[in-house]
């Protein structure tokens, strides 16, 4: 009978340890999910910042070319031509 008691005590001890590990893992999961949400929002913010920076770079390239720099002259001419076409389309739509 004492052998059966030892087995039951051993099982209770193992179950208690498993429950403790489960609770620790559950808390760890919660903190990891919070960290993931924080990193996801930071990632989104950084992507938006990158897009804004790329837009500013393009604007600065165009301004640099207009000031006489030959580095981005072709790009700037293409952009200006594209803007002129858009303006022409707007004028056509307004005159209809």
PDB file as gemmi writes it, atoms N, CA and C in Angstrom:
CRYST1    1.000    1.000    1.000  90.00  90.00  90.00 P 1                      
ATOM      1  N   UNK A   1       0.809  -1.195   0.000  1.00  0.00           N  
ATOM      2  CA  UNK A   1       0.000   0.000   0.000  1.00  0.00           C  
ATOM      3  C   UNK A   1       0.856   1.265   0.000  1.00  0.00           C  
ATOM      4  N   UNK A   2       1.984   1.225   0.697  1.00  0.00           N  
ATOM      5  CA  UNK A   2       2.861   2.392   0.732  1.00  0.00           C  
ATOM      6  C   UNK A   2       3.449   2.669  -0.650  1.00  0.00           C  
ATOM      7  N   UNK A   3       3.619   1.632  -1.436  1.00  0.00           N  
ATOM      8  CA  UNK A   3       4.113   1.808  -2.796  1.00  0.00           C  
ATOM      9  C   UNK A   3       3.098   2.575  -3.625  1.00  0.00           C  
ATOM     10  N   UNK A   4       1.818   2.277  -3.444  1.00  0.00           N  
ATOM     11  CA  UNK A   4       0.754   2.983  -4.146  1.00  0.00           C  
ATOM     12  C   UNK A   4       0.708   4.453  -3.707  1.00  0.00           C  
ATOM     13  N   UNK A   5       0.910   4.698  -2.456  1.00  0.00           N  
ATOM     14  CA  UNK A   5       0.927   6.058  -1.924  1.00  0.00           C  
ATOM     15  C   UNK A   5       2.100   6.843  -2.518  1.00  0.00           C  
ATOM     16  N   UNK A   6       3.228   6.202  -2.638  1.00  0.00           N  
ATOM     17  CA  UNK A   6       4.399   6.854  -3.225  1.00  0.00           C  
ATOM     18  C   UNK A   6       4.137   7.203  -4.688  1.00  0.00           C  
ATOM     19  N   UNK A   7       3.491   6.293  -5.395  1.00  0.00           N  
ATOM     20  CA  UNK A   7       3.180   6.536  -6.812  1.00  0.00           C  
ATOM     21  C   UNK A   7       2.229   7.724  -6.934  1.00  0.00           C  
ATOM     22  N   UNK A   8       1.203   7.762  -6.074  1.00  0.00           N  
ATOM     23  CA  UNK A   8       0.232   8.856  -6.108  1.00  0.00           C  
ATOM     24  C   UNK A   8       0.924  10.170  -5.752  1.00  0.00           C  
ATOM     25  N   UNK A   9       1.774  10.163  -4.725  1.00  0.00           N  
ATOM     26  CA  UNK A   9       2.508  11.373  -4.343  1.00  0.00           C  
ATOM     27  C   UNK A   9       3.419  11.839  -5.474  1.00  0.00           C  
ATOM     28  N   UNK A  10       4.064  10.883  -6.107  1.00  0.00           N  
ATOM     29  CA  UNK A  10       4.947  11.199  -7.225  1.00  0.00           C  
ATOM     30  C   UNK A  10       4.147  11.832  -8.365  1.00  0.00           C  
ATOM     31  N   UNK A  11       2.986  11.255  -8.666  1.00  0.00           N  
ATOM     32  CA  UNK A  11       2.127  11.821  -9.720  1.00  0.00           C  
ATOM     33  C   UNK A  11       1.644  13.225  -9.356  1.00  0.00           C  
ATOM     34  N   UNK A  12       1.249  13.416  -8.096  1.00  0.00           N  
ATOM     35  CA  UNK A  12       0.811  14.742  -7.659  1.00  0.00           C  
ATOM     36  C   UNK A  12       1.944  15.754  -7.790  1.00  0.00           C  
ATOM     37  N   UNK A  13       3.130  15.326  -7.447  1.00  0.00           N  
ATOM     38  CA  UNK A  13       4.294  16.204  -7.542  1.00  0.00           C  
ATOM     39  C   UNK A  13       4.566  16.574  -9.006  1.00  0.00           C  
ATOM     40  N   UNK A  14       4.506  15.578  -9.884  1.00  0.00           N  
ATOM     41  CA  UNK A  14       4.724  15.837 -11.301  1.00  0.00           C  
ATOM     42  C   UNK A  14       3.643  16.754 -11.878  1.00  0.00           C  
ATOM     43  N   UNK A  15       2.397  16.511 -11.494  1.00  0.00           N  
ATOM     44  CA  UNK A  15       1.295  17.354 -11.971  1.00  0.00           C  
ATOM     45  C   UNK A  15       1.480  18.783 -11.482  1.00  0.00           C  
ATOM     46  N   UNK A  16       1.888  18.940 -10.249  1.00  0.00           N  
ATOM     47  CA  UNK A  16       2.127  20.272  -9.701  1.00  0.00           C  
ATOM     48  C   UNK A  16       3.235  20.986 -10.467  1.00  0.00           C  
ATOM     49  N   UNK A  17       4.316  20.258 -10.763  1.00  0.00           N  
ATOM     50  CA  UNK A  17       5.408  20.854 -11.533  1.00  0.00           C  
ATOM     51  C   UNK A  17       4.945  21.231 -12.940  1.00  0.00           C  
ATOM     52  N   UNK A  18       4.146  20.353 -13.550  1.00  0.00           N  
ATOM     53  CA  UNK A  18       3.631  20.643 -14.895  1.00  0.00           C  
ATOM     54  C   UNK A  18       2.727  21.872 -14.891  1.00  0.00           C  
ATOM     55  N   UNK A  19       1.874  21.985 -13.874  1.00  0.00           N  
ATOM     56  CA  UNK A  19       0.995  23.149 -13.780  1.00  0.00           C  
ATOM     57  C   UNK A  19       1.808  24.428 -13.596  1.00  0.00           C  
ATOM     58  N   UNK A  20       2.862  24.338 -12.781  1.00  0.00           N  
ATOM     59  CA  UNK A  20       3.721  25.494 -12.571  1.00  0.00           C  
ATOM     60  C   UNK A  20       4.414  25.891 -13.882  1.00  0.00           C  
ATOM     61  N   UNK A  21       4.930  24.905 -14.619  1.00  0.00           N  
ATOM     62  CA  UNK A  21       5.569  25.188 -15.905  1.00  0.00           C  
ATOM     63  C   UNK A  21       4.568  25.767 -16.893  1.00  0.00           C  
ATOM     64  N   UNK A  22       3.346  25.222 -16.885  1.00  0.00           N  
ATOM     65  CA  UNK A  22       2.302  25.718 -17.785  1.00  0.00           C  
ATOM     66  C   UNK A  22       2.020  27.186 -17.488  1.00  0.00           C  
ATOM     67  N   UNK A  23       1.884  27.523 -16.222  1.00  0.00           N  
ATOM     68  CA  UNK A  23       1.587  28.901 -15.837  1.00  0.00           C  
ATOM     69  C   UNK A  23       2.739  29.831 -16.234  1.00  0.00           C  
ATOM     70  N   UNK A  24       3.962  29.384 -16.035  1.00  0.00           N  
ATOM     71  CA  UNK A  24       5.125  30.197 -16.417  1.00  0.00           C  
ATOM     72  C   UNK A  24       5.157  30.399 -17.932  1.00  0.00           C  
ATOM     73  N   UNK A  25       4.872  29.349 -18.691  1.00  0.00           N  
ATOM     74  CA  UNK A  25       4.852  29.455 -20.153  1.00  0.00           C  
ATOM     75  C   UNK A  25       3.723  30.361 -20.631  1.00  0.00           C  
ATOM     76  N   UNK A  26       2.592  30.301 -19.951  1.00  0.00           N  
ATOM     77  CA  UNK A  26       1.461  31.147 -20.318  1.00  0.00           C  
ATOM     78  C   UNK A  26       1.806  32.625 -20.100  1.00  0.00           C  
ATOM     79  N   UNK A  27       2.466  32.913 -18.988  1.00  0.00           N  
ATOM     80  CA  UNK A  27       2.882  34.293 -18.723  1.00  0.00           C  
ATOM     81  C   UNK A  27       3.929  34.748 -19.736  1.00  0.00           C  
ATOM     82  N   UNK A  28       4.841  33.846 -20.068  1.00  0.00           N  
ATOM     83  CA  UNK A  28       5.873  34.164 -21.059  1.00  0.00           C  
ATOM     84  C   UNK A  28       5.243  34.442 -22.415  1.00  0.00           C  
ATOM     85  N   UNK A  29       4.243  33.654 -22.775  1.00  0.00           N  
ATOM     86  CA  UNK A  29       3.527  33.867 -24.036  1.00  0.00           C  
ATOM     87  C   UNK A  29       2.878  35.242 -24.055  1.00  0.00           C  
ATOM     88  N   UNK A  30       2.260  35.630 -22.944  1.00  0.00           N  
ATOM     89  CA  UNK A  30       1.622  36.948 -22.870  1.00  0.00           C  
ATOM     90  C   UNK A  30       2.625  38.068 -23.065  1.00  0.00           C  
ATOM     91  N   UNK A  31       3.767  37.961 -22.412  1.00  0.00           N  
ATOM     92  CA  UNK A  31       4.770  39.013 -22.562  1.00  0.00           C  
ATOM     93  C   UNK A  31       5.341  39.035 -23.971  1.00  0.00           C  
ATOM     94  N   UNK A  32       5.504  37.860 -24.577  1.00  0.00           N  
ATOM     95  CA  UNK A  32       5.999  37.808 -25.958  1.00  0.00           C  
ATOM     96  C   UNK A  32       4.984  38.392 -26.938  1.00  0.00           C  
ATOM     97  N   UNK A  33       3.696  38.165 -26.680  1.00  0.00           N  
ATOM     98  CA  UNK A  33       2.671  38.738 -27.547  1.00  0.00           C  
ATOM     99  C   UNK A  33       2.654  40.264 -27.423  1.00  0.00           C  
ATOM    100  N   UNK A  34       2.835  40.775 -26.198  1.00  0.00           N  
ATOM    101  CA  UNK A  34       2.906  42.223 -26.012  1.00  0.00           C  
ATOM    102  C   UNK A  34       4.111  42.803 -26.753  1.00  0.00           C  
ATOM    103  N   UNK A  35       5.237  42.122 -26.632  1.00  0.00           N  
ATOM    104  CA  UNK A  35       6.450  42.582 -27.308  1.00  0.00           C  
ATOM    105  C   UNK A  35       6.264  42.556 -28.827  1.00  0.00           C  
ATOM    106  N   UNK A  36       5.607  41.515 -29.329  1.00  0.00           N  
ATOM    107  CA  UNK A  36       5.365  41.410 -30.768  1.00  0.00           C  
ATOM    108  C   UNK A  36       4.474  42.554 -31.249  1.00  0.00           C  
ATOM    109  N   UNK A  37       3.447  42.894 -30.473  1.00  0.00           N  
ATOM    110  CA  UNK A  37       2.563  43.993 -30.856  1.00  0.00           C  
ATOM    111  C   UNK A  37       3.332  45.309 -30.893  1.00  0.00           C  
ATOM    112  N   UNK A  38       4.196  45.509 -29.915  1.00  0.00           N  
ATOM    113  CA  UNK A  38       5.011  46.723 -29.872  1.00  0.00           C  
ATOM    114  C   UNK A  38       5.942  46.787 -31.078  1.00  0.00           C  
ATOM    115  N   UNK A  39       6.589  45.670 -31.371  1.00  0.00           N  
ATOM    116  CA  UNK A  39       7.517  45.641 -32.505  1.00  0.00           C  
ATOM    117  C   UNK A  39       6.792  45.798 -33.831  1.00  0.00           C  
ATOM    118  N   UNK A  40       5.586  45.256 -33.932  1.00  0.00           N  
ATOM    119  CA  UNK A  40       4.802  45.398 -35.155  1.00  0.00           C  
ATOM    120  C   UNK A  40       4.443  46.865 -35.395  1.00  0.00           C  
ATOM    121  N   UNK A  41       4.016  47.553 -34.342  1.00  0.00           N  
ATOM    122  CA  UNK A  41       3.670  48.967 -34.508  1.00  0.00           C  
ATOM    123  C   UNK A  41       4.911  49.797 -34.818  1.00  0.00           C  
ATOM    124  N   UNK A  42       6.031  49.462 -34.200  1.00  0.00           N  
ATOM    125  CA  UNK A  42       7.274  50.180 -34.503  1.00  0.00           C  
ATOM    126  C   UNK A  42       7.706  49.926 -35.947  1.00  0.00           C  
ATOM    127  N   UNK A  43       7.536  48.689 -36.401  1.00  0.00           N  
ATOM    128  CA  UNK A  43       7.871  48.342 -37.784  1.00  0.00           C  
ATOM    129  C   UNK A  43       7.016  49.152 -38.759  1.00  0.00           C  
ATOM    130  N   UNK A  44       5.736  49.268 -38.479  1.00  0.00           N  
ATOM    131  CA  UNK A  44       4.833  50.046 -39.324  1.00  0.00           C  
ATOM    132  C   UNK A  44       5.260  51.510 -39.350  1.00  0.00           C  
ATOM    133  N   UNK A  45       5.590  52.043 -38.181  1.00  0.00           N  
ATOM    134  CA  UNK A  45       6.025  53.440 -38.089  1.00  0.00           C  
ATOM    135  C   UNK A  45       7.304  53.663 -38.896  1.00  0.00           C  
ATOM    136  N   UNK A  46       8.236  52.723 -38.790  1.00  0.00           N  
ATOM    137  CA  UNK A  46       9.498  52.856 -39.511  1.00  0.00           C  
ATOM    138  C   UNK A  46       9.301  52.740 -41.022  1.00  0.00           C  
ATOM    139  N   UNK A  47       8.368  51.886 -41.452  1.00  0.00           N  
ATOM    140  CA  UNK A  47       8.075  51.782 -42.887  1.00  0.00           C  
ATOM    141  C   UNK A  47       7.515  53.097 -43.416  1.00  0.00           C  
ATOM    142  N   UNK A  48       6.610  53.709 -42.649  1.00  0.00           N  
ATOM    143  CA  UNK A  48       6.036  54.989 -43.067  1.00  0.00           C  
ATOM    144  C   UNK A  48       7.124  56.063 -43.116  1.00  0.00           C  
ATOM    145  N   UNK A  49       7.992  56.045 -42.124  1.00  0.00           N  
ATOM    146  CA  UNK A  49       9.090  57.015 -42.093  1.00  0.00           C  
ATOM    147  C   UNK A  49      10.016  56.824 -43.299  1.00  0.00           C  
ATOM    148  N   UNK A  50      10.271  55.579 -43.652  1.00  0.00           N  
ATOM    149  CA  UNK A  50      11.114  55.283 -44.813  1.00  0.00           C  
ATOM    150  C   UNK A  50      10.469  55.796 -46.095  1.00  0.00           C  
ATOM    151  N   UNK A  51       9.168  55.567 -46.246  1.00  0.00           N  
ATOM    152  CA  UNK A  51       8.464  56.052 -47.436  1.00  0.00           C  
ATOM    153  C   UNK A  51       8.527  57.573 -47.523  1.00  0.00           C  
ATOM    154  N   UNK A  52       8.329  58.240 -46.377  1.00  0.00           N  
ATOM    155  CA  UNK A  52       8.410  59.701 -46.361  1.00  0.00           C  
ATOM    156  C   UNK A  52       9.811  60.169 -46.729  1.00  0.00           C  
ATOM    157  N   UNK A  53      10.812  59.497 -46.207  1.00  0.00           N  
ATOM    158  CA  UNK A  53      12.201  59.864 -46.502  1.00  0.00           C  
ATOM    159  C   UNK A  53      12.515  59.669 -47.981  1.00  0.00           C  
ATOM    160  N   UNK A  54      12.021  58.584 -48.547  1.00  0.00           N  
ATOM    161  CA  UNK A  54      12.253  58.348 -49.974  1.00  0.00           C  
ATOM    162  C   UNK A  54      11.594  59.437 -50.814  1.00  0.00           C  
ATOM    163  N   UNK A  55      10.418  59.869 -50.414  1.00  0.00           N  
ATOM    164  CA  UNK A  55       9.746  60.963 -51.121  1.00  0.00           C  
ATOM    165  C   UNK A  55      10.544  62.253 -51.027  1.00  0.00           C  
ATOM    166  N   UNK A  56      11.079  62.525 -49.836  1.00  0.00           N  
ATOM    167  CA  UNK A  56      11.892  63.733 -49.668  1.00  0.00           C  
ATOM    168  C   UNK A  56      13.165  63.654 -50.495  1.00  0.00           C  
ATOM    169  N   UNK A  57      13.745  62.456 -50.584  1.00  0.00           N  
ATOM    170  CA  UNK A  57      14.959  62.282 -51.391  1.00  0.00           C  
ATOM    171  C   UNK A  57      14.663  62.613 -52.849  1.00  0.00           C  
ATOM    172  N   UNK A  58      13.535  62.108 -53.354  1.00  0.00           N  
ATOM    173  CA  UNK A  58      13.166  62.392 -54.749  1.00  0.00           C  
ATOM    174  C   UNK A  58      12.961  63.888 -54.959  1.00  0.00           C  
ATOM    175  N   UNK A  59      12.321  64.530 -53.995  1.00  0.00           N  
ATOM    176  CA  UNK A  59      12.095  65.971 -54.090  1.00  0.00           C  
ATOM    177  C   UNK A  59      13.419  66.726 -54.081  1.00  0.00           C  
ATOM    178  N   UNK A  60      14.323  66.322 -53.222  1.00  0.00           N  
ATOM    179  CA  UNK A  60      15.628  66.978 -53.152  1.00  0.00           C  
ATOM    180  C   UNK A  60      16.447  66.750 -54.426  1.00  0.00           C  
ATOM    181  N   UNK A  61      16.332  65.548 -54.990  1.00  0.00           N  
ATOM    182  CA  UNK A  61      17.024  65.281 -56.256  1.00  0.00           C  
ATOM    183  C   UNK A  61      16.516  66.222 -57.335  1.00  0.00           C  
ATOM    184  N   UNK A  62      15.192  66.374 -57.400  1.00  0.00           N  
ATOM    185  CA  UNK A  62      14.606  67.258 -58.411  1.00  0.00           C  
ATOM    186  C   UNK A  62      15.050  68.696 -58.182  1.00  0.00           C  
ATOM    187  N   UNK A  63      15.023  69.131 -56.939  1.00  0.00           N  
ATOM    188  CA  UNK A  63      15.445  70.502 -56.636  1.00  0.00           C  
ATOM    189  C   UNK A  63      16.917  70.694 -56.976  1.00  0.00           C  
ATOM    190  N   UNK A  64      17.724  69.692 -56.684  1.00  0.00           N  
ATOM    191  CA  UNK A  64      19.149  69.767 -56.988  1.00  0.00           C  
ATOM    192  C   UNK A  64      19.379  69.880 -58.489  1.00  0.00           C  
ATOM    193  N   UNK A  65      18.621  69.115 -59.245  1.00  0.00           N  
ATOM    194  CA  UNK A  65      18.770  69.166 -60.698  1.00  0.00           C  
ATOM    195  C   UNK A  65      18.325  70.522 -61.242  1.00  0.00           C  
ATOM    196  N   UNK A  66      17.283  71.101 -60.651  1.00  0.00           N  
ATOM    197  CA  UNK A  66      16.802  72.403 -61.108  1.00  0.00           C  
ATOM    198  C   UNK A  66      17.805  73.509 -60.798  1.00  0.00           C  
ATOM    199  N   UNK A  67      18.615  73.266 -59.791  1.00  0.00           N  
ATOM    200  CA  UNK A  67      19.616  74.271 -59.438  1.00  0.00           C  
ATOM    201  C   UNK A  67      20.871  74.165 -60.298  1.00  0.00           C  
ATOM    202  N   UNK A  68      20.873  73.220 -61.218  1.00  0.00           N  
ATOM    203  CA  UNK A  68      21.981  73.152 -62.141  1.00  0.00           C  
ATOM    204  C   UNK A  68      22.828  71.905 -62.028  1.00  0.00           C  
ATOM    205  N   UNK A  69      22.534  71.029 -61.105  1.00  0.00           N  
ATOM    206  CA  UNK A  69      23.295  69.792 -60.986  1.00  0.00           C  
ATOM    207  C   UNK A  69      22.950  68.876 -62.144  1.00  0.00           C  
ATOM    208  N   UNK A  70      23.951  68.235 -62.699  1.00  0.00           N  
ATOM    209  CA  UNK A  70      23.722  67.370 -63.846  1.00  0.00           C  
ATOM    210  C   UNK A  70      23.470  65.914 -63.436  1.00  0.00           C  
ATOM    211  N   UNK A  71      23.591  65.612 -62.152  1.00  0.00           N  
ATOM    212  CA  UNK A  71      23.458  64.229 -61.681  1.00  0.00           C  
ATOM    213  C   UNK A  71      22.066  63.660 -61.927  1.00  0.00           C  
ATOM    214  N   UNK A  72      21.038  64.430 -61.630  1.00  0.00           N  
ATOM    215  CA  UNK A  72      19.666  63.914 -61.707  1.00  0.00           C  
ATOM    216  C   UNK A  72      18.859  64.659 -62.757  1.00  0.00           C  
ATOM    217  N   UNK A  73      19.533  65.220 -63.739  1.00  0.00           N  
ATOM    218  CA  UNK A  73      18.880  66.045 -64.739  1.00  0.00           C  
ATOM    219  C   UNK A  73      17.842  65.266 -65.541  1.00  0.00           C  
ATOM    220  N   UNK A  74      18.184  64.051 -65.953  1.00  0.00           N  
ATOM    221  CA  UNK A  74      17.259  63.238 -66.749  1.00  0.00           C  
ATOM    222  C   UNK A  74      16.018  62.891 -65.950  1.00  0.00           C  
ATOM    223  N   UNK A  75      16.225  62.475 -64.706  1.00  0.00           N  
ATOM    224  CA  UNK A  75      15.074  62.145 -63.838  1.00  0.00           C  
ATOM    225  C   UNK A  75      14.152  63.343 -63.691  1.00  0.00           C  
ATOM    226  N   UNK A  76      14.758  64.497 -63.475  1.00  0.00           N  
ATOM    227  CA  UNK A  76      13.962  65.703 -63.269  1.00  0.00           C  
ATOM    228  C   UNK A  76      13.185  66.077 -64.523  1.00  0.00           C  
ATOM    229  N   UNK A  77      13.832  65.966 -65.670  1.00  0.00           N  
ATOM    230  CA  UNK A  77      13.134  66.262 -66.929  1.00  0.00           C  
ATOM    231  C   UNK A  77      11.941  65.333 -67.118  1.00  0.00           C  
ATOM    232  N   UNK A  78      12.139  64.053 -66.815  1.00  0.00           N  
ATOM    233  CA  UNK A  78      11.030  63.096 -66.947  1.00  0.00           C  
ATOM    234  C   UNK A  78       9.896  63.446 -65.994  1.00  0.00           C  
ATOM    235  N   UNK A  79      10.239  63.822 -64.774  1.00  0.00           N  
ATOM    236  CA  UNK A  79       9.212  64.177 -63.789  1.00  0.00           C  
ATOM    237  C   UNK A  79       8.466  65.426 -64.227  1.00  0.00           C  
ATOM    238  N   UNK A  80       9.197  66.420 -64.715  1.00  0.00           N  
ATOM    239  CA  UNK A  80       8.561  67.656 -65.180  1.00  0.00           C  
ATOM    240  C   UNK A  80       7.644  67.370 -66.365  1.00  0.00           C  
ATOM    241  N   UNK A  81       8.108  66.549 -67.301  1.00  0.00           N  
ATOM    242  CA  UNK A  81       7.262  66.184 -68.446  1.00  0.00           C  
ATOM    243  C   UNK A  81       6.004  65.463 -67.996  1.00  0.00           C  
ATOM    244  N   UNK A  82       6.138  64.590 -67.009  1.00  0.00           N  
ATOM    245  CA  UNK A  82       4.980  63.882 -66.474  1.00  0.00           C  
ATOM    246  C   UNK A  82       3.992  64.858 -65.839  1.00  0.00           C  
ATOM    247  N   UNK A  83       4.503  65.829 -65.100  1.00  0.00           N  
ATOM    248  CA  UNK A  83       3.637  66.833 -64.470  1.00  0.00           C  
ATOM    249  C   UNK A  83       2.950  67.697 -65.522  1.00  0.00           C  
ATOM    250  N   UNK A  84       3.672  68.042 -66.567  1.00  0.00           N  
ATOM    251  CA  UNK A  84       3.079  68.848 -67.648  1.00  0.00           C  
ATOM    252  C   UNK A  84       1.949  68.076 -68.321  1.00  0.00           C  
ATOM    253  N   UNK A  85       2.156  66.777 -68.559  1.00  0.00           N  
ATOM    254  CA  UNK A  85       1.089  65.960 -69.162  1.00  0.00           C  
ATOM    255  C   UNK A  85      -0.145  65.920 -68.252  1.00  0.00           C  
ATOM    256  N   UNK A  86       0.079  65.794 -66.963  1.00  0.00           N  
ATOM    257  CA  UNK A  86      -1.055  65.783 -66.030  1.00  0.00           C  
ATOM    258  C   UNK A  86      -1.796  67.110 -66.065  1.00  0.00           C  
ATOM    259  N   UNK A  87      -1.048  68.211 -66.108  1.00  0.00           N  
ATOM    260  CA  UNK A  87      -1.677  69.541 -66.168  1.00  0.00           C  
ATOM    261  C   UNK A  87      -2.465  69.688 -67.467  1.00  0.00           C  
ATOM    262  N   UNK A  88      -1.891  69.231 -68.571  1.00  0.00           N  
ATOM    263  CA  UNK A  88      -2.597  69.286 -69.860  1.00  0.00           C  
ATOM    264  C   UNK A  88      -3.907  68.491 -69.795  1.00  0.00           C  
ATOM    265  N   UNK A  89      -3.873  67.330 -69.171  1.00  0.00           N  
ATOM    266  CA  UNK A  89      -5.089  66.512 -69.044  1.00  0.00           C  
ATOM    267  C   UNK A  89      -6.136  67.248 -68.199  1.00  0.00           C  
ATOM    268  N   UNK A  90      -5.699  67.915 -67.173  1.00  0.00           N  
ATOM    269  CA  UNK A  90      -6.629  68.671 -66.331  1.00  0.00           C  
ATOM    270  C   UNK A  90      -7.256  69.814 -67.122  1.00  0.00           C  
ATOM    271  N   UNK A  91      -6.445  70.490 -67.904  1.00  0.00           N  
ATOM    272  CA  UNK A  91      -6.957  71.593 -68.723  1.00  0.00           C  
ATOM    273  C   UNK A  91      -7.987  71.078 -69.714  1.00  0.00           C  
ATOM    274  N   UNK A  92      -7.712  69.947 -70.345  1.00  0.00           N  
ATOM    275  CA  UNK A  92      -8.642  69.364 -71.303  1.00  0.00           C  
ATOM    276  C   UNK A  92      -9.960  69.021 -70.605  1.00  0.00           C  
ATOM    277  N   UNK A  93      -9.877  68.432 -69.410  1.00  0.00           N  
ATOM    278  CA  UNK A  93     -11.097  68.068 -68.688  1.00  0.00           C  
ATOM    279  C   UNK A  93     -11.884  69.299 -68.274  1.00  0.00           C  
ATOM    280  N   UNK A  94     -11.192  70.388 -67.902  1.00  0.00           N  
ATOM    281  CA  UNK A  94     -11.888  71.605 -67.508  1.00  0.00           C  
ATOM    282  C   UNK A  94     -12.548  72.301 -68.696  1.00  0.00           C  
ATOM    283  N   UNK A  95     -11.955  72.154 -69.872  1.00  0.00           N  
ATOM    284  CA  UNK A  95     -12.508  72.838 -71.041  1.00  0.00           C  
ATOM    285  C   UNK A  95     -13.680  72.097 -71.650  1.00  0.00           C  
ATOM    286  N   UNK A  96     -13.897  70.868 -71.232  1.00  0.00           N  
ATOM    287  CA  UNK A  96     -15.037  70.093 -71.787  1.00  0.00           C  
ATOM    288  C   UNK A  96     -16.345  70.484 -71.184  1.00  0.00           C  
TER     289      UNK A  96                                                      
END                                                                             
